[in-house]
Every structure is written in structure tokens, then in C-alpha cells.
Amino acid sequence: MVVFIVVERQYAYARCVLVEEALRRIRSVADYQFGKGVGVKLFPENVKIVYSRNTGRIRYVYLAGERLATMRPTDGLFSLSIAGAKRLVQSASLAKCFVTVRDDVAEFIADGGDVFAAHVVRVDDDVRAKDEVVVRDERGEVLAVGRAVLSSEEMTAFKKGVAVKVRRGIKGES
């Protein structure tokens, strides 16, 4: 009986260390990808981390039953959900991944339409092609999440072409 309790304590300690290590890892990836200090704001202590059954690697991060992000197996970076984007907007001063579009195209983008360079009003300077971005309207409301096709300089300079390939609009989330 005593041996069982000792084994159980060791298992609980090992599990606690693994959870802390996984939380540290997802926060450091978020800091690298979205800006220093974002990891703590995006992923609080009570997040649930789900691992891939096949590889055993981190796959999804949930908060209160809502998916915040998916870790892509190809490059180890995050794809945000709308819920994750909304949490990111709350720490907007730290994040460097926002594309702001004109209000007259907000409805189209919220439905999942791609962002064209002609519609971009502002973009964070650190955005590069293939970065994960959050698309907002001029009031700062989240419209969609997607992947940048152009860099920040190209988005402001070009007047034609797709600037952000939208993965999900807010209307597709409900």
C-alpha cells in the first residue's frame, strides 16, 4: 500500500513537470510568432493541451472548451482560431500580427473572403509572407484569421492581388 502511494506521487510529479514544460513551450512559440509577451496573455495557466495520438506532439490548445490554436505539424507554429484571435486582440499592444481593412469590405471578409491589397488600411510592420495574421476592421473588431500572402511593405504598396488568404471568418465560426 505504501509503495503504491509513492509510485502515485512520482507519477503525479512527473505529470506536473510535463504540463509545465508543455505550457512553457507553447508560450515561447507564441512569443516568437506573435510578439514578446503574447504567450502568457494568449495561454493562461488553465489551458488544456491536447496531444496527437500518432506522434505524441502538441496539437491543440483549448481554454474553457474553446479551441484557441492548433500547432501545425509542418513548422511547429500556431494557426489561430477566432477565439484565439479575440484573445490576441486583448493584448494588441504586444502582438505584431494585425492587418486592418476598410469597413466597406468587412462583411465580405467576415464571411471568409480573402483580403485584397487594395483593401488594406494598416498592417503591422513585422508581418512577413506566410505569417499567421488576424484581420480586423477599422474599429479593431476581429473579422477573420488567415495567412499573409504578402509582406507588410507589399500590402501597403500594391493595389492589386490577394494580401491575406483567409482561413476562417467570424461568420463561419457560429
Buried (B, 14 or more C-beta within 10 A) or exposed (E): EEEEEEEEEEEEEEEEEEBEEBBEBBBEBBBBBBBEBBBBBBBEEEBEBEEEEEEEEBBBBBBEEEBBBBBEEEEEBBBBBBBBBBBBBEBBEBBBBBBBBEEEBBEBBBBBBBBBBBBBBBBBEEBEEBBBBBBBBEEEEBBBBBBBBBBBEBBBEBEEEBBBEBBBBBBEBE
